[in-house]
C-alpha cells in the first residue's frame, strides 16, 4: 500500500480563485503632459509611501530625460534627471530606473558613445533632485551598451549591460565604494549556453535579500530565450536556469525585455514576450529560487491569438497584477489580476480586462505597479503626445477567506479529508504553475483524486475559501 504525506500543514492563503469576482476599480485617467518632456522610454517605480515615480523622455537635440512625481493630488512639474544632451531615448533599449527607499538610480547611454557613454545618476530624495552623472565605464574600448541599474542590500548601485560586440556578452559592473566608481565589467553570462546574449534586449538585474539575480534573453545559435542568472556569495555568476520553454528561433535581436516580481509565497514571477508560436505573444513563468527550478510557464491568454507585447508585472499583499498591450485592430492595454502566489498567474486570463478600449487611438507600453491594494498604471498615448496615469483599487466580491485554524487537511488513501467543514463543499486542484487539474463537490468531507507530486488544493464552502499545499 502506498503511503502519503502532507508536505505543508501550514496553509497557503490565496487571493482570487475560480468563483470569485476580482476587479480593479479605476479612477479617471490623468495625463502627464509630455509636450516638452516626452512620452517615450516610459518607466515607473513606487516610493516608500506607494507613490509613483515616472521616468520619461524625448529624443533629439531638444530632448532629454525627465522624472515626474506624484504629490498626492497630481503630478509635480517634471524634473530633468540630467543636464546631459544626446541621450539615447528608446522604448526597448533606453534608460532604466531602480528604487530602494528614497534612493532612485537611473542609468542611460549617450547616443553614439557605445563604449564610454554609459551613465548612472542618483537621487537621494525620491527623484526631487539629482546628483552629477557617473560614468559607468569611462576607460572602455569596447561596447558597454544599455546599462540597467539595480541596488544591493547596502543601497549601492550595480549595473548589468551588453558587453562587447560579436559576440555581445552579459556584463555586470559592481560599485567600488572606496573609489566612488564602478569596477570593470565581469562576465555574468559565462554559464549560459552558447556564446552570446541578445545584444539589444534589456537585462533585468534584481536582488532578493542579499542574493543577486539577472534575467537575460540569451542567444544560443539564434535560439532566443530567457535565462535567470544567479551569483554566489563571492559575487561570481555561477548558475543559469532556462525559464522560457518557447525557444524562439530568430536570426535578429527581438529588442524586448522581461519584468519580474517576488511573490508572496517566495517564488519569482517573470513576464516576457516570445514569437515562437507564430506571432508576438506574452508569457508568464514562475520560478522557485530555493529549489532553483522552473515551476510553470504559459501564455498569459493562451486561448487568444492577438498580437501582444510589453508585459509588466507587480505583486503585493494578496494579489499579483499584470499589464500588457494587445493589438486587436488598435493597441489597447490589458490588465489581469490573480493571487500573490505561483498559482495566481493562471488567473490573469480569467480576470483580464481592457483599460483603454473607450479611447480612440493607440495605448501602448504599459507599466504596472501594486502596493497596499492600490494599482498604478502608466502607458503611452502617442496620438495625444502624453503619458496616461491610472490609479485603481482591487476589490474582491463573493467568497471570503477563513482563518487558518478553522479547517484542516489530512491525507487519505485515495485523496484527502477536510476537517471542520459543514455540508457540501466545492474543491479544485491546481498544479504549482496554476493550471486547473481536477475539481468537484464533496458531501462527506472527503476528496477522492489521484495525484503524483505537489499541488494546491482549494476548498470553498459557506462563502469561505482556504487552500492547502499537498503532496503525495
N, C-alpha and C positions, 0 to 999 in steps of 0.2 A: 504494500500500500504506500502511495506517495505521502510525503509529509509536506506541510505547508507552513509558511512563515508570514507574519505581517511585519514588513521591514520598518514601518513607522506607525507607532501608536500615537505619535503626535498627529495633529490634524492639520491638513493643508487647507486653509480657508481660501476659497476662490471668490472672485467678484462675479461678473455677469455670466450666466450659464444659459443653456437651452431652456426656454420657457420664461426667461426674464427679459424684460424690455429695458435696455440701457440706451439712453440717448444723451446727446450733448445739446444743451440749450444755448444758442449763440446770441450774443448781443449784435447790434448793428455793426457792419464793417466800418472801420476807421482808416482813413488814408494817411500815409506818411508821405508828405509832399516831396517828390524826388525830382522836381524840375531842374534844380541846381545841383543836387547831391546824388542823383542817380538811383535807379531801382535794380540794377544788376548786382551780381555777386552777393545775393541775399543770404544772410546767416542770422541766427538768433540763439541766444542763451538766456538763462534767468539768473538774477542776482539772489542773494540770500533770502530776500523777502518774497521771492517768486515774481518779481517784476521783470519784464522783458528788456533785454539789451539787443538792439538790432543793428547789424552791420550791413552796409550797402554802399555801392559805389557807381561811378560814372567814368567811362573810358574816354580817351582823347586828351588833347593838350589842356583843355579846360576842366578835365575830370579830376577825380580824387576818391578818397576812401573816407567814409563817414560813419558815425555812431549816433543812433537815436535811442534815447532812454525814456521809459515810462515814468511819469511823475505822479501817478495816482488818478489823473483825470484825462490825460492825453500824453502825447509825446513832446518832450522838450525840443527846441531847435537842434538840428543835427550838429554834432561837433566833429571837426576834422580830426581824424586819427593821426595823421601825419601831414607835414607841410611838403613832403617829397612829391614830385610830379613824375609822370611817366609810369605809373603803377600798372601792372598787368591785371586788368579787371576782366574776369571771365567767370561765367556761372559755374563751370565744371572744374576749372583749374586755378581759380583766383584765390584771393586772401581767405584765411580761415581764422576762427576765434576759439579760445578756450577760456573758461571762467572757473575760478575757485574762490569762494567767499567774495570779497570785494576786488580781488585781483582779476583783471581782464588782460589776456595776451592775444595780440593779433599778429599773424605772420603774413607777409606779402612778398612779391617779387617785382623788381624794376624791369619793365619790359625791355627785352634785348640784352640784358645783362644776366645771362643764364648761369654763369659761373659764380659771380660775386654779388649778384643783385638781390639775394635773399635778405629779408629784414624781419626783425621782431620788434614790436613796440608794446609797452606795458602801461596799463593804468592801475593805480592802487586804490582808486576811489569809485569803482564801478563804471568807468567809462566817461567820467566828467572831464578829467584832464589826462593828458598822455605824456609819457616821457620821450626822450630822444630815441630815434631808431638805432637798433643794434644790428650790425652786420652778422649774418649767420655764418658766412664763410668768406671773409674778406680777402684771403690769400688763395682762393681756389683757382685751379687751372682746368677744371672740367665741370660739367653741369652739376649744379646744386639747385634743382628746379622744384617749384611748387612746395615750399615748406608748409607743414601743418603743425600747429603747436599743441602741446599738452602741458599740464602742470603736475609735478611729482608730489609726493606726500609732504615734502617740506615747502611746497609753494614755488619751487624753482622751475623755470621753463625747460622743455626739451622739444626737439622738433624731429619729424620724420619727413623725408623728401625723396625725390628721384635723383639718383647719384650716378653721374656719368652718362654716356650715350653709346648705344650699340655695343654691348647691351646696357640698358638702364638698370641699375641696381637699387635696392631699397636701403637708403642711408638713414641713420639716426645720429643726431648730434646732441650730446649732453651738455648741461651748463656747468661751467667751471666757476665756482663762486669766488675763489681767490683772485682769478684774473678778470672776473666780470665779463666773460666772453664764452662762446661755445667751443667745445673741444672739436677735434677733427671728426669727420664722419666715420662711423663704423658700419660694417656690412650686416644689416639686420636680416637680410634675406638669404643668407648662406644656406639655411636649412630648407629653403623652398625647392621644389622640383623644378628642373630646368635652369636656365642661365640668366633669366631676366624677369622683370616685373613690367606691368603696363606703364609706359612712360608718361602718360597723361591722365591716369586715374588717381585721384587724390588718396593719400594714406588716411588711416583713421587710428591715430595713437590715443590711448587712454590708460588709466590706471584703475585698479580695484585694490583698495588698501594701499600697500606699497608695491604691488605687483604690476609690472608694465606689460601692456599688450599693444599690438598694432595689427589692424585688419587691412590686408593688402590684396589688390587684384593682381594675381600672378600671370606670367606669360611663359608657358611651358610649350615651346614649339607651336605657338599661336592658340593654345588652349587657355582661355582667359577665365579663370575662376578665382574666387576669393579664398584666401587662407588667413587664419588667425595665427599671428606670431606671438611668442611669449619669451621674455628674458628671464634668466636665472638671477639668483641673489647677487651675483657679481656684475650684473648689467649686460651679460653676454646673451645674445638672442640664440637660443638653443632648441626651441620647439616650434613646430608648424603643424597646423590642423586644417585640413580641407573642409571648409564649412559651406561650400557651394557645389552641390551634386550635379549642376546643369552642364558643366564642362563645355562652355561656349567656345566654338572654334571659329576664329575670325582673324584675318591677317592684318588688322589695324587696331589701334587702341580705341576702346569704346568711349574714352573720356567721361567716365562715370565714377561714382563713389558709393560708399556704404555708410550707414549710420548704425550705432549700437546703443543699447540701453541695458542697465543692470536691473534684472527683475527681482521682485520681492522674495522669490524662492532661492535666490543666489545664482540662478542661471543667467546667461547673457542672450539677449535677442539682437539679431542683426537683420537689417533690411538692405536690399540691393536690387539692381536691375540686371537682367540677362535676356538675351535674344536667342537662346539655344533652342527654343521650341517654335521657332519660325517667326517671331515678332518680339518687339520690346515688351517685356512683362516685369512686374515687380514681385519679389520673393521675400520670404522670411526664413531665417534659420535660428534654431535655439541650440546653445552650447552649454554643457556642464563643465565649468572650469576646474572643478575638483577632480572629476574623473577624466578630464581632457578628452571629451568625446562630443560628437555631434548628436544631439537628441532627435532632431527632426528638421525638415525643410519642405516648403511647399510654396506655390504661388499664393499671393495674398487673396486673389479672387480666381480660384482655379477653374471655375466653370465659364469664365468670360474671356473673350479674345480681343478686347480693345488694346490699342497701343497704350502702354503705361511707362512711367519713368519717375525718377527723382523721389523715391520713398524716403520718409523721415519717421523716426520713432522716439518715444519717450515713455517713461514709466515712473509711477509714484503712488504710494498708498495702495488702494485696492485695484488700480486699473493700469493698463498699458494702452497707449494710443498710437496710431499710425496715420500718416497722411501721404498721399501720392497723387500724381497727375494722371488723368485718363483722357485720351483723345477719342471722343465719340461723335465726331462732326465738328467739334471745337474742344479746346482743352478746358477741363474742369478739375477742381481739387476735391478729391475724395478723402474722407476721414473714417476710420474704423476704431472701435473701442473693444477691449476684452479684459480678461483678468490679468493681474500682475504676476503671472506665472508662465512657465513654459507651455502650459495648456491653453493660455489665453490667446495665442497668436491665431489659432484656427477660428476664433470667434470674430475676428475682424470682418471677414466676408459677410457674416450674418448681420453685422451692425454697420456695414458700410453705407455712407450717405454722402451725396454731393453737397458741398457748402457753397457752390458758386453757380449752380445751374440757372438761377434767376438773373444772372448778369450776362450782358452781351459782350462779345469779345473773349479773348483767351485769358485764363487764370492758370499760372504755372509756377513751378519751382517752389513748392510748399516747404516750410519748416514748422514742425510742431513740437511743443514742449508742454509738460504737465507738472503741476505742483499743487498739493493740497486740494485736489479735486477741481482745480481751475485749469482749463486748456487754453494755451496761447498758440495762435496760428498766424503765420505771415505767408504771403505769396505775391508773385509779380502780377501787375496789371499793365502790360506794355501799352495797351490802347489808351490808358489813362495817364501813362508816364508816372506811376506811383506804386508804392507798396501798400497792399491791404493788410490790416491787422484785424483779427477776430479774437474775441475773448468768449469762452464758453464754460458752462458748468455741467459736470456729469451728473445725471440723475438716473436712478435705477428704480423701476416700478415692478411690483409683483411679489417676488419671493424675498423674504427677509432671511438674514443669516442667524444661525444659532450659536450659542456659546459652546466651546469645545467640549465641555464636560457632559453635555446633555445626551449625546449619542456615542455609542462605542461600536467599533467594527471588529469582529472576530472571524478568523478563517474557519471554514468547514471543509469537508472532503470534496464537495462539489462547488464551492464558492465562498460566500461569506454570510454572516448573520449580523444584522444591525440591531443592537440592543438599545432600548429606550424609545423607539418609535411606537406610534399607536395607529392601528388600522393599516390601510393600503398606502404604500409609498411608491414613487417613481424612482428609477435608478438609471444611470448611464455610465458606461465605462469608456474612458479615453486612454489612448496611448500617450506617452510622455511628450509627443510633439503636438498633441491637441486634437488628433483625429478621433472621431467617434468610432468605437469598435462594436458596441452592443448596448442595448437598452431594454427596459421592460418595466413591469409593475410587480410588486410583491404584496401579498396579503398576509404572510406569516412571518415577517421579519427576515426571511431568507432570500438569498440571491444565488441562483444556480447559473454559473457561467464559466466555461473553460478559459484558462489564461495561462500563458507561459511568459514569465518575465514581470516587469514592473508596469503599473498602470495607475490611473487616477479614477477612483470610484466616487461618483456624485450621487447624493441621495436628497430627494425633495419630498417633504411631507408637511401637511398643515401649514403651508405658506412659509416653510423654512427650508434651508439648504445646508448641507455640510459635505465636505469632500475628504477623502482618505487616500493616502498613497499606499497602494497594496502591491504585494509581490507573491508569486507562487512558483 
